[in-house]
Amino acid sequence: MTLDKLPAADRDRLVAAARDVVKSAAGQTVLWYILALTHVYRTSHDGLNALPTAFMEGERNVGLGIIRLLEEVDPTVYPLLLLAEAQLAVRERLAAEGMNGHEAET
């Protein structure tokens, strides 16, 4: 069910709960995990069979609904989460390369 089809009290309660989730690092970690499970960041089409494609597209639609909920919480929440995730990926890459974000001093 989409947000616009929920009764106003249910919608308000859901948006308030989502606001609490995105405030915590743990909540953000869980959101990223769920969004990854829903194939939001890749194509649903497998090129061979319509049934797996339809199944994956259904999962992707759930992820898109989560993103719409986040945008309802605050239009800046999802872009800020994307930025935070990108910054974390850079820090992890630098750590894996043996750097701490600074060029080696000569």
C-alpha positions as CSV (number, residue, x, y, z in Angstrom):
1,M,0.0,0.0,0.0
2,T,1.3,3.4,-0.9
3,L,1.5,6.3,1.5
4,D,-1.3,8.2,-0.2
5,K,-3.7,5.3,0.4
6,L,-3.0,5.0,4.1
7,P,-5.4,6.7,6.6
8,A,-3.9,10.0,7.7
9,A,-3.2,8.8,11.3
10,D,-1.4,5.6,10.0
11,R,0.6,7.7,7.5
12,D,1.7,10.2,10.2
13,R,2.7,7.4,12.5
14,L,4.7,5.7,9.7
15,V,6.5,8.9,8.7
16,A,7.3,9.6,12.4
17,A,8.7,6.1,12.8
18,A,10.8,6.5,9.6
19,R,12.1,9.8,10.9
20,D,13.3,8.0,14.0
21,V,15.0,5.2,11.9
22,V,17.0,7.6,9.8
23,K,18.3,9.5,12.8
24,S,20.4,6.5,14.0
25,A,23.4,5.0,12.3
26,A,22.0,1.5,13.0
27,G,18.8,2.5,11.3
28,Q,20.7,3.8,8.3
29,T,22.7,0.6,8.1
30,V,19.5,-1.5,8.0
31,L,18.0,0.8,5.4
32,W,21.0,0.3,3.1
33,Y,20.8,-3.4,3.6
34,I,17.1,-3.5,2.7
35,L,17.6,-1.2,-0.3
36,A,20.3,-3.5,-1.6
37,L,18.0,-6.5,-1.2
38,T,15.4,-4.8,-3.3
39,H,17.7,-4.3,-6.3
40,V,17.1,-0.5,-6.4
41,Y,20.5,0.2,-7.7
42,R,20.6,-2.3,-10.6
43,T,18.4,-3.5,-13.5
44,S,15.7,-6.0,-12.9
45,H,15.9,-7.4,-16.4
46,D,17.8,-10.7,-16.6
47,G,17.6,-10.9,-20.4
48,L,16.4,-14.5,-20.5
49,N,13.2,-15.0,-18.7
50,A,10.3,-12.7,-17.9
51,L,9.4,-14.4,-14.6
52,P,12.6,-13.6,-12.7
53,T,12.5,-10.2,-14.2
54,A,9.0,-9.6,-12.9
55,F,10.0,-11.0,-9.5
56,M,13.0,-8.7,-9.3
57,E,11.0,-5.7,-10.5
58,G,8.5,-6.4,-7.7
59,E,11.3,-6.3,-5.2
60,R,12.7,-3.2,-6.7
61,N,9.3,-1.5,-6.4
62,V,9.4,-2.2,-2.7
63,G,12.7,-0.4,-2.5
64,L,11.3,2.6,-4.5
65,G,8.5,2.7,-2.0
66,I,11.0,2.9,0.9
67,I,12.7,5.8,-1.0
68,R,9.4,7.6,-1.4
69,L,8.8,7.2,2.4
70,L,12.2,8.7,3.1
71,E,11.4,11.6,0.8
72,E,8.1,12.1,2.7
73,V,10.1,12.3,6.0
74,D,12.3,15.0,4.5
75,P,13.2,15.6,0.9
76,T,16.9,15.9,1.9
77,V,17.1,12.7,3.9
78,Y,17.7,10.3,1.0
79,P,20.3,12.5,-0.8
80,L,22.1,12.9,2.5
81,L,22.1,9.2,3.1
82,L,23.5,8.6,-0.4
83,L,26.3,11.1,0.3
84,A,27.1,9.5,3.7
85,E,27.2,6.1,2.1
86,A,29.5,7.3,-0.7
87,Q,31.8,9.0,1.9
88,L,31.9,5.7,3.9
89,A,32.8,3.8,0.8
90,V,35.7,6.2,0.1
91,R,37.0,5.9,3.7
92,E,36.8,2.1,3.5
93,R,38.6,2.1,0.1
94,L,41.4,4.4,1.5
95,A,41.7,2.2,4.6
96,A,42.0,-0.9,2.4
97,E,44.7,0.9,0.4
98,G,46.6,1.7,3.6
99,M,45.8,5.4,3.6
100,N,43.9,7.3,6.2
101,G,42.6,10.0,3.8
102,H,46.0,11.9,3.6
103,E,48.7,11.7,1.1
104,A,51.9,10.1,2.3
105,E,54.3,12.8,3.5
106,T,57.6,13.1,1.7
